[in-house]
Amino acid sequence: MSTIIALLAIAITLVIYLLKYQQSYWQRRGVPHDSPSFPLGTLKEWRRTKSLCEIFAPIYKQFKGTGPFCGIYFLINPAVFVLDLELVKKILIKDFNNFQDRGVFHNEIEDPLTGNLFQLDGPQWNVLRKKLSPHLPLGK
């Protein structure tokens, strides 16, 4: 019985250590960021009292001018919050082949409106982007 309790304590300690290590990603790299909360990271008030816009607006105001981007935590995963408009253009237009997978929900079968350029990933996004490129002023 004591062996099981000891193994359980070791497993819990290891999980806590790994979570703390994961949530120190931006600190270890010297990137400006807010301290995350477990388990929602930077989105601690999301769906309770605030929308995503109400969460991201203060982050943008706080870190604007500190660099081209800052670090946030989407749940327990680190993510980049791009602050510089020129970097946004470079990512979304010029370097689009390197940034295809953005992790945004889409299910074209049950919700056809999610099959748009902002929500698709990978090859589906690439095909749609190539179809729309001649018609949109994205490359200018």
Residue pairs with C-beta under 8 A, 6 or more apart in sequence:
19 38
19 76
22 76
22 77
22 78
23 36
23 38
23 41
23 73
23 76
25 71
25 73
25 78
26 32
26 33
26 70
26 71
26 73
26 78
27 33
29 71
31 67
31 69
31 70
31 71
32 63
32 66
32 67
32 70
32 71
33 70
33 71
33 72
33 73
34 42
34 59
34 62
34 72
36 42
36 44
36 73
36 76
37 44
38 76
39 75
39 76
40 46
40 75
41 72
41 73
41 74
41 75
41 76
41 77
42 55
42 59
42 72
42 73
42 74
43 52
43 55
43 73
43 74
43 75
45 54
45 55
46 52
46 55
56 81
59 70
59 72
59 81
60 81
60 83
63 70
63 81
63 83
64 83
66 83
67 83
67 84
68 82
68 83
68 84
68 87
69 80
69 81
69 82
69 83
69 84
69 87
70 80
70 81
70 83
71 78
71 79
71 80
71 81
72 78
72 79
72 80
72 81
73 79
74 103
82 88
82 91
91 99
92 99
92 138
93 138
93 139
94 139
96 126
96 129
97 126
100 121
100 122
100 125
100 126
101 121
101 122
102 121
103 121
104 118
104 119
104 121
105 114
105 119
106 114
106 115
106 119
106 120
106 121
107 114
108 114
108 115
115 124
115 128
116 128
117 125
117 128
117 129
117 132
120 128
132 138
133 139
